[in-house]
Amino acid sequence: MIDPKELRIFNWIEYEGKPNKVLAIHSPAPHKNPALDGKCMIEINPPDSFFVPVDDISPIPLTEEWLTRFGFEKATDAIGGYWSPSFDTNTVGLRWEFGEHIDTFRDIYWSYCVSGTYNVKAKYVHQLQNAIFVLLGKELELKP
């Protein structure tokens, strides 16, 4: 389960083993179905959207496959990890490193550089999306 306070519209989540995009987040409210009464509901699955309780969704682990789907490329320099040419400018650079050399929990760290380095720990796709939106004001889109 994901804490609904971590979700934003357009985050990717998992429902019934498949990735889905969040379209809306509804606060807990009375519902005619007692099993859904007082539950936070998430609208997913464009274009044929439907609502599911937040208890029924899961975070998507951030993997090399997801980084590639978002346009990150494997870095060939000595630092390693993945970098994003979409966000790489003279002042901004993004790099993800898988944590086997950082700690034993295999977390993923994101380095964000603007006259310095910020390290953000993220294990899930929605956390990566949220970090990029907060720090850069941009949505992380899947590449065709």
Secondary structure, DSSP 8 states (H G I E B T S, - for coil): ---GGG--TT-EEEETTEEEEEEEEE-----SSTTTTT--EEEESSSS-EEEEGGGEE--B--HHHHHHTT-EE--SSS-SEE-TTT-SSS-EEEEEEGGGT-TT--EEEEEESSSEEEEEE-BHHHHHHHHHHHHS-------
